[in-house]
Amino acid sequence: MCLAVPGRVESVEGSDPLERRGSVDFGGVRREVQLAFVPEAERGDWVLVHVGFAIARIDEDEAERMLDELERMETGGDAR
């Protein structure tokens, strides 16, 4: 089973679509992420990240729903 985690793009570097990278915030933890699979991603966008690659853009509502579900799975009960 694979898991992709939602995060918010804080900054983007590079102009070549295959080499664009971004700093993505995962609830206070920032990581550098490859943006080649989502060349349209910009600062402020929410993306799904799997093993260091953003694989899709998602809207904020979907990101919140996924974060709530991940928290629920972690705690074994109701989230927030």
Secondary structure, DSSP 8 states (H G I E B T S, - for coil): ----EEEEEEEEE-SSTTT-EEEEEETTEEEEEE-TT-TT--TT-EEEEETTEEEEEE-HHHHHHHHHHHHHHHHTS---
